[in-house]
Amino acid sequence: MITSIPSRRRIRVSNKIFFAAILLFLSIGFCPGAEARDLKDKDLNMKSPFGVLEFLHWNHSWNNYKYPDRKSLEKAVALMKEAGVGWVRMDFLWSDIEPAPGKFQFERYDDIVELLSKNNIQVLGILHYSTDWASACGRWNCPPQDSKLFVNYAVTVASRYKEKVKYWEIWNEPDSSTYWQPQDGLKSYCVLLKEVYTALKKVDPGCKVLNGGLANGLSRVNALYDNGAKDYFDILNIHIFANPLHPGAIEAVTAYPRLAYKIMSRNGDAHKKIWVTEIGSPGVKEGQETKNWWMGDNPDEQKQAEWLEKVFTGLLKDKNVERVFWAFFRDCKGHWDDGVDYFGIVRWDFSKKPAFQTYQKIYQGYKKSMGE
């Protein structure tokens, strides 16, 4: 039997409950000022279709020490935030992270992930290439001699960052002889993909796994399915390059995901989305001497900006294309020794190209469409 509380005590108890409710509301339901904006920015970026590929981990002689210190990383990330970049595709390079068996070094990557997270920029992490001591051929672009070694590295990385990184890509362009040797029609790659996918889902069931971005057309999309990979990637990942100086380039670019989606549908994957994690072109400053890129003449900086706008507006009209990543964010310095060094929307010295303003403009249009 419940006895009624005397009125004065009832008022005191009611007041305590009221003020406790107010404190609870303030602690979990109301974030004033900058904290509220941070939550809004993070949510907006999580939904954002705007990404870039950038080599934030590069601090080696072979890339001219692109990001040698915290200051250079902070400068790049601040510019990304200014441009409206919601997602960064970046390597978690096996040779950096596990340079010797069982010896893991995370300091560099901890710093990068924390910096991106602090600025509400989401990460698509690439788990790849072989480290020398585990490679089947002693080189970075061969599969591991024992897949268990790669799985252990992938699981260790995903476990460490699972609170901040929820999207993982397994290898880059495994259908290209530049990045996977020998080529065998994706057979050996799909075996590795299945093992890694299964292991990652055990350590972080909420993570999403992408196949390694495919570089060589629709036949490679078919090969994924032919090799039984259907249940081992959550998002189809493709790379599309075309020369903006060629007539019909944008029509060719936008046709590819439409045709890829037909293959997905035919294989029971109509529910999956497509991410284009590499698309771009050079933007070479007038008077700058460099060799042409692999697709012919180098576009100048203005042509690059025009191409960027066509790419994002054209691809994102397709309801099945969820995200597009421009390659790259910042120019490189003598790495490829041709127009590819000028793929960035900012120059090596961090000055902004016309493509930066274009990226920013189309992002602002997206933000407005989202009611922000």
C-alpha positions in Angstrom: 0.0 0.0 0.0 1.4 3.5 -1.0 1.1 6.1 1.7 0.7 9.7 0.5 3.7 12.1 1.1 3.1 15.1 3.4 2.6 18.2 1.2 5.8 20.2 2.2 8.0 17.2 1.7 6.2 16.5 -1.6 7.1 20.0 -2.8 10.8 19.5 -1.9 10.9 16.1 -3.6 9.2 17.6 -6.7 11.6 20.5 -6.8 14.6 18.1 -6.6 13.1 16.0 -9.5 12.5 19.1 -11.5 16.0 20.5 -11.1 17.5 17.0 -11.7 15.6 16.8 -15.0 16.9 20.3 -16.0 20.5 19.2 -15.3 20.0 16.0 -17.3 18.6 18.0 -20.2 21.5 20.4 -20.1 24.0 17.6 -20.0 22.7 15.4 -22.9 20.1 17.4 -24.8 21.4 20.9 -25.2 24.9 21.9 -26.3 25.3 25.7 -26.4 27.5 27.6 -28.8 30.5 25.9 -30.4 29.6 22.4 -29.1 26.2 22.5 -30.8 27.9 23.7 -34.0 30.4 20.9 -33.8 27.7 18.3 -33.5 25.8 19.9 -36.5 29.0 20.0 -38.6 29.8 16.4 -37.8 26.4 15.2 -38.7 26.4 17.3 -41.9 29.8 15.9 -42.9 28.8 12.3 -42.1 26.0 12.7 -44.7 28.1 14.8 -47.1 28.9 13.4 -50.6 32.0 15.6 -50.8 35.4 13.8 -50.4 39.0 14.1 -51.3 41.9 11.7 -51.6 44.9 13.0 -49.8 48.2 11.4 -48.7 48.3 12.8 -45.2 50.6 10.0 -44.1 53.3 10.9 -46.6 56.5 11.8 -44.7 59.1 9.8 -46.7 61.9 10.6 -49.1 60.1 9.0 -52.0 57.3 11.7 -51.7 59.5 14.6 -50.9 58.3 14.6 -47.3 54.9 16.0 -48.2 53.7 16.4 -44.6 56.8 16.5 -42.5 55.2 18.0 -39.3 52.1 18.9 -37.4 52.1 22.4 -38.9 51.8 21.2 -42.5 49.0 18.8 -41.5 47.1 21.5 -39.7 47.4 23.8 -42.7 46.0 21.1 -45.0 43.1 20.2 -42.7 42.2 23.8 -42.2 41.9 24.3 -45.9 39.9 21.1 -46.3 37.4 22.5 -43.7 37.3 25.8 -45.5 36.6 24.1 -48.8 33.8 22.0 -47.4 35.5 18.6 -47.5 33.4 16.1 -45.5 35.5 13.0 -46.1 39.1 12.1 -46.6 40.3 8.9 -48.2 43.7 8.2 -46.7 46.1 5.3 -46.4 46.9 3.4 -43.2 50.1 2.0 -44.8 51.1 -1.4 -43.5 54.8 -0.7 -43.8 54.4 2.4 -41.7 52.3 0.8 -39.0 54.0 -2.6 -38.7 57.6 -2.1 -40.0 58.7 -5.4 -38.3 56.6 -8.4 -37.3 54.4 -7.5 -34.3 56.0 -4.1 -33.8 53.2 -1.6 -34.3 53.8 2.2 -34.6 50.7 4.3 -34.4 51.9 7.8 -33.4 51.7 9.3 -36.9 48.3 7.9 -37.6 46.9 8.7 -34.1 47.8 12.4 -34.8 46.2 12.5 -38.2 43.0 10.7 -37.1 42.7 13.0 -34.1 43.2 16.1 -36.2 40.6 15.1 -38.7 38.1 14.1 -36.0 38.6 17.4 -34.2 37.6 19.2 -37.4 34.6 16.9 -38.0 36.1 15.4 -41.2 35.2 11.7 -41.7 37.8 9.1 -42.7 37.7 6.4 -45.3 40.8 4.4 -44.4 42.7 2.2 -46.9 44.2 -0.9 -45.6 47.1 -1.9 -47.9 49.9 -2.4 -49.4 52.3 -5.2 -48.4 55.2 -4.5 -46.1 58.5 -5.8 -47.3 58.9 -8.5 -44.7 55.5 -10.0 -45.4 55.2 -9.6 -49.2 55.0 -12.7 -51.4 57.6 -11.1 -53.8 59.4 -8.7 -51.4 57.7 -5.7 -52.9 54.9 -3.5 -51.7 52.6 -4.2 -54.7 52.4 -8.0 -54.2 49.9 -9.7 -51.9 51.1 -11.0 -48.6 52.8 -14.3 -48.5 50.4 -15.3 -45.7 47.0 -13.7 -45.6 46.9 -14.1 -41.8 49.6 -11.5 -41.5 47.6 -9.0 -43.4 44.4 -9.8 -41.5 46.2 -9.3 -38.2 47.4 -5.9 -39.3 44.0 -4.9 -40.6 42.2 -6.0 -37.4 44.8 -4.2 -35.2 44.3 -1.0 -37.1 40.5 -1.2 -37.2 40.3 -2.1 -33.5 42.4 0.9 -32.5 40.4 3.4 -34.5 36.9 1.9 -34.4 35.5 4.9 -32.4 36.6 7.4 -35.1 36.9 5.4 -38.4 33.9 3.3 -39.5 34.7 2.9 -43.2 37.5 0.7 -44.5 38.7 0.0 -48.1 40.7 -3.2 -48.6 43.7 -2.4 -50.9 43.8 0.1 -53.8 43.2 -0.8 -57.4 43.8 -4.6 -57.0 42.8 -4.9 -60.7 45.8 -2.9 -61.8 49.3 -4.4 -62.3 50.7 -1.3 -60.8 49.2 -2.1 -57.4 48.7 -5.9 -57.4 51.1 -8.4 -59.0 50.6 -10.8 -60.6 47.2 -10.1 -62.0 44.8 -13.1 -62.0 41.4 -11.6 -62.7 40.9 -10.6 -59.0 40.8 -14.3 -57.8 43.5 -14.0 -55.2 42.3 -10.5 -54.2 38.8 -11.7 -53.5 40.1 -14.5 -51.3 41.9 -11.8 -49.2 38.9 -9.5 -49.3 36.7 -12.3 -47.8 39.1 -13.0 -45.0 39.5 -9.3 -44.0 35.8 -8.5 -44.3 34.9 -11.4 -41.9 37.6 -10.4 -39.4 36.7 -6.7 -39.4 33.0 -7.4 -38.8 34.0 -9.4 -35.7 36.0 -6.6 -34.1 33.6 -3.8 -35.2 30.2 -5.1 -36.5 29.1 -1.5 -37.3 32.0 -0.8 -39.7 31.5 -0.7 -43.5 33.9 -2.3 -45.9 34.6 -1.2 -49.4 36.3 -3.3 -52.1 39.6 -1.8 -53.3 38.7 0.9 -55.8 38.5 -0.7 -59.3 40.5 1.0 -62.0 39.7 -0.9 -65.2 36.1 -0.8 -66.0 33.0 -2.9 -65.9 34.7 -6.2 -66.5 36.3 -5.9 -63.1 33.0 -5.2 -61.5 31.8 -8.5 -63.0 35.0 -10.2 -61.8 34.1 -9.3 -58.2 30.9 -11.1 -58.4 32.3 -14.0 -60.5 34.8 -14.6 -57.7 32.2 -14.8 -55.0 32.8 -11.4 -53.3 29.1 -10.4 -53.3 28.7 -10.8 -49.5 32.1 -9.3 -48.6 31.8 -5.6 -49.5 29.1 -3.2 -48.3 29.7 -0.4 -50.8 30.9 -0.8 -54.4 34.1 1.3 -54.9 35.1 2.4 -58.4 37.6 4.9 -59.9 36.8 6.9 -63.0 39.2 9.0 -65.0 38.6 10.8 -68.3 40.3 13.7 -70.0 38.1 16.8 -69.7 39.7 18.1 -72.9 38.0 15.3 -74.9 34.5 15.6 -76.2 31.9 13.4 -74.4 34.1 13.0 -71.3 31.4 13.8 -68.8 28.9 11.5 -70.6 31.4 8.6 -70.3 32.0 9.4 -66.6 28.3 9.4 -65.6 27.5 6.3 -67.7 30.0 4.1 -65.8 28.1 4.0 -62.4 24.8 3.5 -64.2 26.1 0.5 -65.9 27.9 -0.8 -62.8 24.6 -0.6 -60.9 23.0 -2.8 -63.5 25.6 -5.4 -62.7 25.0 -5.0 -59.0 21.2 -5.4 -59.5 21.7 -8.5 -61.6 23.6 -10.0 -58.7 21.2 -9.1 -56.0 23.0 -6.0 -54.8 20.5 -3.3 -55.8 20.4 -2.1 -52.2 24.1 -1.2 -52.1 25.5 2.3 -52.9 28.4 3.3 -55.1 31.3 5.4 -54.0 33.7 7.0 -56.6 36.8 7.2 -54.5 39.1 8.6 -57.2 38.3 11.0 -60.0 40.3 14.0 -61.0 42.5 15.7 -63.5 45.6 17.9 -63.6 45.3 21.6 -63.2 48.6 23.0 -64.5 49.4 26.6 -64.0 50.0 28.6 -67.2 53.7 28.6 -68.0 54.4 25.5 -65.8 56.4 22.9 -67.8 55.6 19.3 -67.1 55.0 16.1 -69.0 51.5 15.2 -70.0 49.5 12.8 -67.8 48.5 9.3 -69.0 45.3 10.5 -70.7 46.9 13.1 -73.0 47.3 16.9 -72.8 47.3 18.5 -69.3 44.3 20.7 -68.6 45.1 24.1 -67.2 43.9 25.3 -63.8 40.7 26.8 -65.1 39.8 23.7 -67.1 40.4 21.6 -64.0 37.9 23.8 -62.1 35.3 23.4 -64.8 35.9 19.6 -64.8 35.5 19.4 -61.0 32.1 21.1 -61.2 30.9 18.8 -64.0 32.1 15.7 -62.2 30.4 16.4 -58.9 27.2 17.8 -60.3 27.0 15.0 -62.9 27.8 12.1 -60.7 25.7 13.2 -57.7 22.6 13.3 -59.9 22.7 9.5 -59.8 20.8 8.4 -56.7 23.0 5.3 -56.5 26.2 7.4 -56.2 26.6 8.3 -52.5 30.0 9.9 -52.4 32.6 11.3 -54.8 36.3 11.8 -53.8 38.4 14.2 -55.8 42.0 13.1 -56.4 44.0 14.9 -54.9 43.5 17.7 -52.4 47.1 19.1 -52.7 49.6 18.9 -55.5 52.6 16.7 -55.2 56.2 17.6 -55.9 58.1 15.6 -58.5 56.5 12.3 -57.4 55.0 11.3 -60.8 57.0 13.8 -62.9 54.0 14.5 -65.1 50.6 16.2 -64.9 49.5 13.8 -62.1 51.6 15.9 -59.7 49.1 18.8 -60.3 45.9 16.9 -59.5 45.4 19.0 -56.3 42.9 21.8 -55.8 45.6 23.6 -53.8 49.2 23.9 -54.9 52.2 22.5 -53.2 52.7 25.8 -51.4 49.1 25.6 -50.2 47.8 28.4 -52.3 44.3 27.9 -53.7 43.6 27.0 -57.3 40.4 28.0 -59.1 39.2 24.4 -58.4 39.3 25.1 -54.6 36.7 27.9 -55.0 34.6 25.7 -57.3 34.6 22.9 -54.7 33.7 25.4 -52.0 30.9 26.8 -54.2 29.2 23.5 -54.9 29.6 22.4 -51.3 27.8 25.6 -50.2 25.0 24.8 -52.7 24.7 21.4 -51.1 24.7 22.8 -47.6 21.9 25.2 -48.6 19.9 22.4 -50.0 20.2 20.6 -46.7 18.7 23.6 -45.0 21.9 24.8 -43.3 
